[in-house]
């Protein structure tokens, strides 16, 4: 995001002097990450949702109505956020551990957010999923992180004995959802919350940087029954855009290309580059690979509602954990000097464009909930476009720290100070399709423009233009529109540097 550098310097100096004049310690930082969460929250206008605690945090912070991830897949998105680098600079577009190792060997200068705060006087601790599972490094934290068991994502209960200790399911034999009648801390998210509460009750001399990563509502959708009981979805909950629009190439909306190997393990033959009809049938295979969902073909209305129900229940389960953390911050008198950040790594399709899951460049996959609650700044909402890569420099400014030189995002401090200010900004997201085609997407105040190009050569394959003023569902590709307004917008966006 472009910023006025002079005003930014003045803002940082003012913040630093205010800390010094009051004799305050550096602020504590609490970062709450939620996996696969689209902005399906009360504070984002979804009145069907029961999210009183996240809504409470939003009421006490600045809600970014237009915040975007840089890559709609867990591993790459989180590496980008934690290092402050854009995906092309990270160069990791899979969940392969060797790719991450090579990146870290190639870019030793890309000090992570956790390590930077540790080196600058913070007690840094990580709980749950901050990086993609298995990508954590103990040296980045003051205390070795606590991500949970190997493959903690696949935590399930014994259907015949739900109160028995949870187990880790085999990926290809894991139920898509469960609603056990158990207490919150029977599942990992509740147990992790208890650990964090214990840390908060034992104050340290250093300011803390605590990162909490909740895995739900990532698949499988497992949450205590009482959160399922909050909802009775009907057909009004179903997407209004269930099919990809005619004329939009498969690469734009097909998100199963990375699951050919998984399908093979299940004894299925998934086409590597399907045509439209087959692509619709196989779309959303991340979810289809779980027990209880047909591996291809139509998903019944009844099952769609069950899946949406389970997704919503998982959100409310996480919301309850957030409430417990907020309560302890208040009880321990920590809230007045603690900046809280709430974010998701990307959005999630619930049937939009025939997709279930993430891994597209559409608004539904790239737009994320993003809230910053800083005691030094007023609450409210902002339409200023923000990117997850902006978080690292923003937290440095809020803590009065210098930012490392490698960062590629821009601080949001000026927006925090003047939420009504609307910067002329652009969010950049991208996604690699079929291993040889990169979709590079620009989101402006009104438009989304996505250019799909051949990897390596940059040769244009096809492009998309959507007018969010008139088409928020991104169903009408305006690339061939004859409208002078659209032709001007297209020309301008095509010239923007990636």
N, C-alpha and C positions, 0 to 999 in steps of 0.2 A: 504494500500500500504506500503510495507517495505521501510524504509528510513534510511539513514546513520545518526544516532542520533547526532554524533559529528558535522557533517557538518551542520545539522539543527540548533544546538545550536549556532554555529558561525554565521549562516545566521541571526538568530533572533537578536543576539547581535549587529551585524553590522547594521541591520535595525534600531534598537533602538538608537544606537549611532549616526546614520545619522540624525534621527529626532532631537536628543538632540543638536547635533553640529549646525544644521541649525536653531534651535529654532522653528521648525515647530510645529503646532498643530497636534494632532492625525488626521489621514486622515478621511474624510467623507466616509461613505459606502452607496452605492445605489445598492440595490438588485432587479433585475427584474425577476419575475417568470412568466412563460407562461404555461398555462394548456394544456396538451395533444399534445404537439408539438414535432413531430419527427424532425430530422435534415434536414428538407425540406426548405433550405435557400440558398440564393446565396453564402454566405460565406462557405457553406458546399458543394459547387460544383453543386448545382441544378440551372442551367442557365435558367430554365423556370420561376423561381420565381422572383417576384418584391419585394425585401427586401433591399432597398438601405440604410436604417438607421441602421438595425442590421448589415449589411455588413460594414457600417462605423464604428460601435463599434468594430467589429471584426478586422478591419484593424488597430485599435488603441489598441488592446489587444492581449492576448494569446488565441488562439482557441484550445480547446482540441478536437481532432478528435475522440478520443475513451473515452468518458465519459459515465457512466452507473448509472441508478437508482438502488436502492436496492429492490424495490417492485413496480411492474407496476400497481399501483392503487393510486389514488390521496391521500386519507387520510393517508395511511401507509407511502407512500413515503415522504410526507411533514412532518409528525411527526418525521420520521427518520432524515431528513435533519435538521429540526429546533432544535432537541434535541441532534444530534450527536450520536445517538444510532442506531444500526442495528435492522432490523425488529424483530428478535427473542428476543432481549432485550426489545423492545417496547411491543411486544405481542398483537398488535392490527392489525387484518387482515380483518376487516370489516369496514363499515362506521357507526357502532353503537356508539351512544354517550356514552352509559354506559361503553363500553369497554375503551374509552378514559379516562373517569372519574376514572375508576379503575386503569388504568396505572399511572395516575398522583398521585393517592393516594399511590400506591405501590412504585413509584420512585420519591419522592420529591427532591432527589438530582439531578435529570435530568433537570437542569436549562436550559431553552431554549436560543437560540442564542440572541433573542431580549432582554430577561431579563438580560442576562450576559452583553451585551453591555450597557444596561441601568444602571446596577450596577457599571459599570466601566467608567461612565462619559459621556455617549452618550445620545443624545436626540433621542429616538427610536419611530418610527411611522410606522404603517402598513395600507396599502390601498388595497382593493380588496381581492383576494383569496390568502392568505399566507398559512393558514391551510385549511383543508377541511371545507366547510361551516358549521358554528355553533361551531367550535372547538376553536375559538379565546378566549383568556382570557385578560381582560383589564389590569390586574396587570403586565403583561409582558411588557407593553409599557409605554412610558412617557405620552402619550395621548391615550385615548381609541381608538382602531383601527376602521377603516371605511371600513368594508367588503361589505357594500351595504345592500339592502333589504334582508329579509329572502328569500332563494331560488333564489337569484339574477341570478344564472346560467340560469334560465328558462326565462330570459327577452326576450320578443317578442314585435312586433308592431302590431297594428290593421291593417290588410290587406286592409280594406276599408278606413282607415284614418291614414296612416302611420306617419303623423306628430303629431298626438295626443300623449300624454305621454305614454311611454312604460308600459307594465303590466307584471306580473309574471304568466306564463301559468301553468295550471294543468299538472302535469308530463305526464299523460296518454293521454293528448289532446294537445300536443305541436308539432308544425310543425318542421320537421327535419332541414329546412333551410329557410331563408328569405333574400331578398336583397332590403330593402326599400331605396327609394331615399331621404335620410336624411343626415344631417350633422353629423360629427363624434360624437359630444357631445350630440346628441339626444339619443345615447346608453350609457350604464353605463361606458364602457371603456373610452370613450371620456370625460365624466363628471369627472371620477376619475383622468384622466390625468390633467384636469384643476385644480383640488384640489391640486395635487402634485406640479404643477407649482406655485401655490400661496404660498405653503410652501417654495419652493426654493427661491422665491423672497423676503422672510422675513427671513433674516439671524439671527441665534442665536449665543450666545457665545459658546455654546457647539458644538462639532462635531456632525453631524447627522448620524443616521443609519435609512435609509428609505427603506422599503420593499414594492414593488409594485407587485401586483398579477393580471395579466390579465387572464380572464376566457376563452376567445376564443384562440385557435380554438376548445375548448370543445363544444360538442353538447349543444343546437342546434346551427347550423352554421348560425349566424345572423351577418351581416356586411352591411355597406352602399353600395349602388349599384355601386358607382364609383370603389370600389375594385373588384367587380365581373367583371366590364368592362375591367379589366387588363388582363383577361385570356380567352382563347378559347381552352380548353383541347380537345385533340383528343385521339385516341385509344393508342397512344404511351405512354400516361400517366397511362394506366392500369398496374396493377402488372403483372410481368412475372411468378409469382408463385401463381396462383389463387386457387390451390387445395393442401390440405395436402398430403404429400408424402405417398405412400403405405407403410404399415408396421409401421408407427409411431402412437403410441396409441393416442386415443382421448384426454386424459388428457393434452397432450402437447400443443394442438392447439385450443381446444374448450374453448371459453371464455364467455359462456352464463350461466354457472352453478349457478351464483348468481342472476339470473333473473327469476327463476321459479315462485316466488311470484308476480312479475310484470306481467308475462304472464297470471297468474290466474286472476289478476285484469282486464285484457283485454278480459277475457272469453276464454283463450287458455289453453291447457294442454301441458306443455312442459315436456318431460321426464327428470327425475332427473339425470340419468346416461345413456345418449344415446349411441347407437352403431354408427359406422362411418357414415352411410348414413343419419341418423336422425341428427347427430351432425353437419354435413355440412349444412343441411337445416336450422337448428336453429341458426347457429353460428353468432356472432355479434349482439346479441339481445339488447345490450345497445342502438345501433343505430336503430335496427328494431322496438323498442318500441315507436319510434317517428312517427308522422303522415307523410305519404308520402313514407314510405318504407314497403314492404311486411313483415309481421311478421315472415315468414319462406319461404324457397324455393329460387328460382333463383332471383337475382337482375339483371335487364336488363343492358346491356352495356350502354344504354342512361342514366339510373339512376345512374350507377356507375360514369359516367363522370360528372353528375350534382353534385354528392356528393363531388367528388374530387375538382371540381370547387369551391364549397362553402367552403371547407376546406382551399384551397389556398387563397380565398378572405379574410377569417378571419385572416390568417397569415399576409397578407398585411395591413389589418386594424390595427392590433397590431403594426406592423412595423412603421406605420405612427405615432402612439402614442409615441413609443420609440424615434423617430426623434424629436418630440416636446420637450421631456424631455432633450435630448442631446443639443438641441439648447439653452434651458434656462440655462443649466449648463455652457455653453460657455458664454452666454450673462452676467451672474451673476459672471463671473470669479471664478467659483467653480470647474471647470473641473481639474485644475492643482493639486488639493488636494482631489480629490474624486476617490475612487476605485469603479468601476462598475462591478457587477457580473450579468451575464445573464444565466438563466437555465430553463429547463423544468422538470416537475416532472416525466415524462416517455415518451416513444414514442407512436406510434399509428399505428395500422394496417389499411391499405386502401385496403383490400381484400386479403392481403397475407395469404396463408394457409387457405383460406376461411373465415378468421376472419376480422371483422371491430371493431375497438376499441383497448383497451390496454389489460391487464390482461393475458399475457403469459410471458414465459421466453425467447422468441425469441429475436434476435438482434433488430428487428424492434420495439419491445415494450420496451426494456430495454435501448437502446442507446439514449442519449439525447444531444441536443446542450448545450454547456457549454463554456462560455467565461469569462475570467477575464481580465479586463483592469485596470491596476494599474500604476499610473504615475511614480512610483519608478522602474518599470521594462519595458523592451523592448517588442515590439509586435512580433507576429509570430505565428507558429503552433507547436503543439507537438503531437507525437504518444504515449506518455506516457499514460498508462491507469489511469483514474481517476474515483472516485466514488462520488456521491452526498454527502455521509456521510463525505467526506474529506473537505467540504466547511467550516464548523464551525471552525475547528482548523486552517485552512488556513487564514480565516479572522481575527482570534485572532492574528496570527503571523504578518499579514500585519498592524494591528492596534497597535502592540507592547504590546498586552495584554497577561497575562498568560491564558492558556486554563484550563477550569474546568476538574477535574480528571475523570469524567465519560465518556469522549468522546471516541468513538471507531473507528473513522476515523483517517487518517494521513494527516498532513499538506502537501500542494502542493508547499510550498515556494521554495523548491530546484528546482522544475520543472520550476517555474516562473523565477528563476534566470538563469537556464540553460535548455531552452526548448528542446535542441537537446539531452539531456541526456535521455536515454531510460531505465527506471527502469524495473527490472524483477518483474512485478507486476501482480496481479489478481484482477478482479472485481467480486464481489459476489452479485447475485440477487436471489430472491426466489419468489414463488407464491403458495398459498394454493388452491388446487383444490378439489372440491366436499366435502369440510370441513374435509376431513380425509386423504388427500394426499398432502405432501409438496414437491414441486419441487425446488431443490437447484442447482443453476447454477453458474458455474465458467467460466469466460471469460479471456483467456490468450492472448498473442500476436498472436497466430495462431488458437487456438481451443476454442470452447464452449463445455463444458461438463455439462450435467444436470442429476442429480440423483433424481428420483421420489421415495419417501419413505413414508411408512405409518406413519401418525402423532402419536406421542407418543412412538412407538416402534422403529422407524428408519429402519424398515425392507424394503429392496429394492423391489420396484414394477417393475420398468424398468428404463433404463437410455439411454441417447442420447449423441453422440459425433459428432461434425461438424468441418470440416477443412475449416476455412475461407480463407485460401490461394487459395483453389480450389472450394469452395462452399459457397460464401458469402450469398446466399439465404437460407442456412440451409435446404437443401432438401434431403441430403443423410446421413442417420444415419450410422456412421462407427463403432458402438459398436461391431458388429460381423465381422468387416473387418479382413482379414488374413494378411494384410500388416504389416511387422515388425515395420514400422514407426508408424502406427496407434496403434498397440498393445502396443508399448512403451509409446506413449502419453496417452493412456487410463489408463495404469497402474499407471503412474505418477499422473494423475489427480484424480484417485480414492483414492490415498493415501493422497492427500492434505487435511489438516484440514479445516473443515467448520468454 
